[in-house]
Amino acid sequence: MARHTKKVGITGKYGTRYGASLRKIVKKYEIQQRARYACAFCGKTAVKRVAGGIWQCTAKSCKRTMAGGCWTLTTGAAATA
């Protein structure tokens, strides 16, 4: 059976390359981009990232496509503006 990573999580694919600090930064962004977010239209937690800045609700009743941040659905700058 394959061993699971304990600390490195999703960045285990990089092995010992690139340095620990850079891998920690990449880990934060990769977790954010692969997470599911709540849809503003239907309210379900079904919004997934399609490409950089493009997000789509995967609920059968919604299927809306929306623009957002590159790594997260909403950005801090957009929330304050």
Secondary structure, 3 states (H helix, E strand, C coil): CCCCCCCCHHHHHHCCCCCHHHHHHHHHHHHHHHCCEECCCCCCEEEEEEECCEEEECCCCCCCEEECCCCCCCCHHHHHC
